[in-house]
Amino acid sequence: AQTVTQSQPEMSVQEAETVTLSCTYDTSESDYYLFWYKQPPSRQMILVIRQEAYKQQNATENRFSVNFQKAAKSFSLKISDSQLGDAAMYFCAYRPLSGGGADGLTFGKGTHLIIQP
Amino acid sequence: GAVVSQHPSWVICKSGTSVKIECRSLDFQATTMFWYRQFPKQSLMLMATSNEGSKATYEQGVEKDKFLINHASLTLSTLTVTSAHPEDSSFYICSATIANYGYTFGSGTRLTVV
């Protein structure tokens, strides 16, 4: 079974600075997807970024980028120029490519990100 | 696009009663819907996967007789918590697959059993 580990229960960063959230995972699959989701106090799950394991290039979305190390099974999220609106719980998630969309996500325990003004 | 509407957003019920939570896909057809449970300050745990027109698949440890899932149409999936007890109090979230292997989530239902 696959597992997702987020070893940082809480992180704090000054506004406008850069912060990196860690995520490692364990799977026997060779093809899969990795996600970072943001859950603000409203508890609505918001997709931040997605990475396909077969792509070597790291995904980027504006101020958000990932460092995907497939051999190390590591998938960290870097947030540049942190903004107050970035404050939220961040969850790393995994799903195998096999299954054709019939698989739910396996989530890590989450990292609570605090932005200091 | 690809919005899932989840209702109610919160519900309080008495112990022993049943509660139904609905998730509707508003602008697309959701052949597969996922139901998650989230305890306070914890992660989302997949409870079950529902496919339109067939029986739901439950994760290990989830009581299928307590958490009844119905996915009778391509736009509606329901989760009924039967004979609810205080330990069933939690935040329940539905999710549907969308194009390009993405997911869209409902806004969640906070269930409190008293």
Interface residues (C-beta under 8 A of the other chain):
Chain A: Y33 F35 S42 R43 Q44 M45 L47 R50 F91 R95 L97 G101 A102 D103 G104 L105 T106 F107 G108 K109 G110
Chain B: T32 F34 Y36 Q38 Q42 S43 L44 M45 L46 T49 N51 F91 I93 S95 T97 Y101 G102 Y103 F105 S107 G108
